């Protein structure tokens, strides 16, 4: 089934309504789970109390993983 779907996701305790392609729902929900899990790691294991700081560090973690995977793909294609 294709088309738009309205969902609500919760990241770092805040709700965000989204309109997405139905085909992307599973990947969006998985991403939300991963983000919240990473925030929990930063708050519990690294003593970060501020949710904004934990969210920023989580974004940095995920963005660096993306950049690393881009580098690996570029190296493999050469």
C-alpha positions in Angstrom: 0.0 0.0 0.0 1.5 3.4 -1.0 0.6 6.9 -0.1 1.1 9.3 2.8 0.8 8.3 6.4 0.6 10.5 9.5 2.6 9.2 12.5 3.7 10.5 15.8 7.2 9.7 17.1 8.8 10.5 20.4 12.4 11.5 20.6 14.0 12.4 23.9 10.6 12.7 25.5 9.2 15.1 22.9 6.4 14.2 20.4 6.8 14.9 16.7 4.0 14.5 14.2 5.2 13.5 10.8 3.7 12.9 7.3 5.7 10.2 5.6 5.5 7.8 2.7 3.9 4.6 4.0 6.9 2.6 2.7 9.2 4.5 5.1 7.3 3.9 8.3 9.3 0.9 9.5 12.7 2.6 8.9 11.5 5.8 10.6 10.3 3.9 13.7 13.6 1.9 13.8 15.6 5.1 13.6 13.5 6.6 16.4 14.3 3.5 18.6 18.0 3.8 17.8 18.1 7.5 18.6 16.3 7.0 21.9 18.6 4.1 22.8 21.7 6.1 22.0 20.3 9.0 24.2 19.9 6.5 27.0 23.5 5.4 26.6 24.8 8.9 26.9 22.6 9.8 29.9 23.3 6.6 31.8 26.9 5.7 30.9 28.4 9.1 30.3 26.6 11.1 32.9 25.0 13.6 30.5 22.0 15.0 32.2 20.7 17.5 29.7 18.5 15.8 27.0 19.6 18.4 24.4 23.2 17.5 25.0 22.5 13.8 24.9 20.5 14.4 21.6 23.4 16.4 20.1 25.9 13.7 21.0 23.7 11.0 19.6 23.4 13.0 16.3 27.2 13.3 16.2 27.5 9.6 16.8 25.1 8.7 14.0 26.5 11.3 11.6 30.1 10.0 12.1 28.9 6.5 11.4 27.3 7.7 8.1 30.6 9.5 7.2 32.6 6.4 8.0 30.4 4.2 5.9 30.7 6.7 3.0 34.4 6.4 3.3 34.3 2.6 3.3 32.1 2.6 0.2 34.4 5.0 -1.6 37.5 3.0 -0.7 35.8 -0.2 -1.9 34.9 1.3 -5.3 38.5 2.4 -6.0 
